[in-house]
């Protein structure tokens, strides 16, 4: 008697009845449930979207638009892209973009604060120089 190679279909079926073995059904059911759960996807990132909108409002209300317009525009663009991803039901992308928009808003605020601090320091140095010149010009007695 020669041995024939068993194909998957003959291996996966009961040789007496031709039916799949009964123990395979729970595994198939579990795999189906897992696949359906994975397909359910990422939930809508409502909290991240709200945080991004709040961070952008906060950055737009401060002097950030004047001192860090490029960084603020980047945050606006990321939030716009997050809204588009949300409309396309790509919740994972929307979440990432919303989180990036929050960070970009914070970077914009910090950059604006840095620029304002540098300007204030330059003004203080200029005032100190002017005062020193005034002191040097006038005799004490």
C-alpha distance (Angstrom), angle and dihedral (degrees) to the residues before:
residue distance angle dihedral
X1 . . .
X2 3.76 . .
X3 3.77 122.5 .
X4 3.76 114.8 -123.9
X5 3.77 118.0 -154.1
X6 3.75 109.5 -105.3
X7 3.74 117.3 -123.8
X8 3.77 121.7 -145.1
X9 3.78 92.1 -103.5
X10 3.80 92.7 53.8
X11 3.80 91.4 43.5
X12 3.81 93.1 49.9
X13 3.80 93.7 51.1
X14 3.75 133.0 71.8
X15 3.82 105.9 -104.0
X16 3.83 92.4 -142.0
X17 3.80 99.7 49.2
X18 3.78 103.4 18.1
X19 3.79 89.5 -129.1
X20 3.81 125.2 124.0
X21 3.79 111.1 -97.1
X22 3.79 115.4 -92.5
X23 3.81 92.5 -123.8
X24 3.81 90.7 62.7
X25 3.81 93.9 66.0
X26 3.82 96.8 70.7
X27 3.80 89.5 50.1
X28 3.80 91.2 48.8
X29 3.80 90.1 48.4
X30 3.81 92.5 49.5
X31 3.82 91.6 48.3
X32 3.79 91.1 48.7
X33 3.80 92.0 51.0
X34 3.81 90.8 47.9
X35 3.79 91.8 50.2
X36 3.79 92.4 48.5
X37 3.80 90.9 47.8
X38 3.80 91.2 50.5
X39 3.79 90.3 48.8
X40 3.79 90.4 53.3
X41 3.80 85.5 77.2
X42 3.74 134.5 -166.5
X43 3.81 118.1 -27.9
X44 3.79 119.7 -110.2
X45 3.82 107.5 -79.5
X46 3.80 95.7 -129.5
X47 3.81 95.1 151.1
X48 3.80 93.0 48.8
X49 3.81 92.2 48.2
X50 3.81 91.4 49.3
X51 3.81 91.1 47.8
X52 3.80 91.1 49.7
X53 3.79 92.5 49.9
X54 3.82 91.6 47.6
X55 3.82 92.3 48.0
X56 3.80 90.9 49.7
X57 3.82 91.9 48.5
X58 3.80 90.0 49.9
X59 3.79 92.9 49.1
X60 3.80 92.1 45.9
X61 3.81 92.8 51.2
X62 3.80 94.1 54.5
X63 3.80 125.1 66.6
X64 3.80 87.8 -87.3
X65 3.83 94.6 110.0
X66 3.80 88.9 59.3
X67 3.81 98.3 44.6
X68 3.84 103.7 29.5
X69 3.81 108.5 24.0
X70 3.81 96.0 148.9
X71 3.80 94.0 52.5
X72 3.80 91.2 45.9
X73 3.81 91.2 49.9
X74 3.80 89.5 52.2
X75 3.82 89.4 54.7
X76 3.81 90.5 48.8
X77 3.80 91.0 50.0
X78 3.82 92.0 49.9
X79 3.80 91.3 50.2
X80 3.81 90.0 49.0
X81 3.79 90.0 50.5
X82 3.81 89.9 48.2
X83 3.81 89.6 53.7
X84 3.80 90.1 50.4
X85 3.80 91.4 49.3
X86 3.80 89.4 49.4
X87 3.81 90.4 51.4
X88 3.82 88.5 50.3
X89 3.84 88.3 50.6
X90 3.79 92.1 -118.0
X91 3.78 93.5 139.3
X92 3.80 95.9 169.7
X93 3.81 91.9 55.4
X94 3.80 91.4 43.0
X95 3.81 90.1 53.1
X96 3.81 92.8 50.2
X97 3.80 93.2 46.7
X98 3.81 92.5 46.9
X99 3.80 90.6 51.2
X100 3.81 89.5 48.6
X101 3.81 90.3 49.4
X102 3.82 89.5 55.2
X103 3.79 90.8 50.9
X104 3.79 92.8 45.0
X105 3.82 90.0 51.1
X106 3.79 90.0 51.8
X107 3.81 91.1 47.5
X108 3.81 89.4 50.9
X109 3.81 91.6 51.6
X110 3.81 92.4 47.0
X111 3.79 92.0 47.1
X112 3.81 90.9 50.0
X113 3.80 90.3 48.8
X114 3.80 89.7 50.2
X115 3.81 92.1 50.7
X116 3.81 91.4 47.8
X117 3.81 90.7 48.9
X118 3.81 91.6 50.3
X119 3.80 90.7 49.7
X120 3.80 91.4 48.8
X121 3.80 90.3 49.6
X122 3.81 91.2 50.0
X123 3.81 90.4 49.6
X124 3.80 90.6 49.4
X125 3.82 91.0 50.2
X126 3.80 90.6 48.5
X127 3.80 90.7 50.1
X128 3.80 90.9 48.4
X129 3.83 90.6 50.3
X130 3.79 91.2 49.2
X131 3.78 90.8 49.5
X132 3.81 91.1 48.3
X133 3.82 90.4 50.6
X134 3.79 90.1 49.8
X135 3.80 90.9 50.5
X136 3.81 91.6 48.5
X137 3.82 92.8 50.1
X138 3.81 99.0 52.0
X139 3.75 119.7 66.1
X140 3.78 115.0 -128.7
X141 3.85 93.8 -133.7
